[in-house]
Amino acid sequence: MKFPTTSGSDKHGRRVTLPADLDGEQTLVVVSFHLRQRSLVSPWREFADELREEFDHFGYAELTVGSKGGMLPPMSKGGMSPTNASHRLHENTVFLSVNKQAFQRRLGILGDQTIYAFLLEDDYVVRQAAGVLTPETADALESLLREYRDAQNRTSNGTESAGESPG
């Protein structure tokens, strides 16, 4: 399934178009719908930071989804002044103001009572998980990233050796 095209803003207020503006050949996108879900996002973020150190092709983004036409509550930025709030937010946080139900339908998710993680390749969802990060999910994600990297390395090495030698 293709990840829905939508626009939001980053922690600095700049416009971001998803999935086009996401970093990485493979990108983990964690979606939350309520402020109380921030504690569920933190382990995903910490794990993603570790993965970014190991895998050059990997990117990470956090989407905080609010209702279309509504504003995200002041607490979405920690209930602080905008300056202090921007320091508390993750660099890869994107705020979306969308029709939640339509967005959920397009992603094939059943509601907003938990968070969801999506691994994207070329704007397509290749894996998804709901809720807390488990050791099994972490191992599976790391394995997928390793397989992708190894396949890319084999392809680039094969391409180089398949060329004609200078003569």
N, C-alpha and C positions, 0 to 999 in steps of 0.2 A: 504494500500500500504506500502511496506517495504521501509524504508529510504535508499537511495543509499549508498553503501559502497564506501568510498573514503578516501584519505589521505591528510593531510595538515600539517601545523605547528602552534604551539601556539605562544604566544607573546614572549616566550623565545627561539624560534627556534626549539623546540623539536617536533619530529614527532608525529602526532595524527592520529589515524584511527577512522573514523566515520562509523556507530554510536557506535561501540564497546567501545570506550574510553569515551563516554559521562557519566556524573554522573547522578544519580537519577533513580528511578523506572519509574517516569514520568519526561520527560525532554522537556523544551521549547527551541526550536532551531529557532533563528531569522537569516534570510538569507538576506544579502544586496549585491548589485552588483556594486554600485558606491559610491564614497566618499561623494557626495552630499546627500546621503541617511542616513548618520550618525545621522542627527537630527531626523529622523523617528525611529531610533533604540533606542535612549536614553530613551523615555518613557517606552518601553518594558523592558529595562534593569532595570530601577528603580522599575517597578512593579514586575519583577522577583526577585529582591533583597528582597522585602517585602514578597513575597510568600515563599522564601527560609527560612525566619525566622519563618514562620507559619507551613510549611510542611516539615518534615524531609526527606520525600521520593522524594522531588522535586529537579531537577537540571536545569541548564540554560547554554546555549552556544550561541555565536554570530559567524556566519560564514560570512566572507568577501570573496566573490568569484571573482577571477580574471581569465583571459583567459589562457588556457593551453599553455605552451611554452613561455608565456609572464611573465613579472615580475610585481608584484604589484608596482604601482608608489610610489615614495618616500613619497608623501603626505598621503599614507595609514598609515603611522606611524607618521602623524602629521607634516611632513616636517622638522623634527628635527633630532638631532643625535640619533642613535639607543638607547642610554642609556635613554635620556629624553623621547623618543617615547614610550619605554616599560612602563614607569610610567603612561602615558596618556591612554594606552589601557586597556580595561577591562580584568580582569584575565582570563575570559572564552572566549576570542577571538581566533578563529581559522581561519587561512588564507588558502584558497583552490585555487590551480591553476589547473583548469579543463576546459574541453570543455563546455562552458556555455550553449550552446543550448542543448547538450545531457543531461547535469545535469538538466536543466529546464524541459525537456521532461520527464525524469525519476521521477520528482516531480510533474508533471502535472500542471506546471505553464506556463503562456503565454508570459513571457518576463522578462526584467530586469528593467522596469521603476518604480518599487516600491519594497518595502521589503516584505518578507513573513515570517510568524511565523507558526511553526509546533509543535504540541504537540505529543511527541513520548512515546509509551509504548512498551517495549520489542522490540525495533528497528522498530516498525510500527507506521506510522502516524495515529493518531486517530482523530485529528482535525487540521484544518489549517485556517489561516486568511491572508489577504493581506492588506498592508498599515498601517496607523496609528492605535494605540491602542485606541479603543473607550471604553466608560464605559460599554456598552453591552458586548463587547468581554472580557473585564476584569472580569465582573461578571460571564460570562459563564465559563471562564477558572478557576476561583476560585471555582465555583460550581463543575466542573469536578474533581479538585484536592481533594476537600472535600469528594465527593462521593467515590473516589478511596481509600482515607485514611480510611473512615468509613467501606468500604467493606473489606479492609485488616484487620482492627481491629476485625470485626465480624468473619472473617475466623480464625484468630489466637486465638480468645477467644473460638470459637466453637471447634477448634482442641484440645485445652487444656482440655476443659470440656468433650470431647468425649472419652478421654483415660481411661484406666482401673485404678481404684483406687488401691493404694498399699494395700496388704492384707497380 
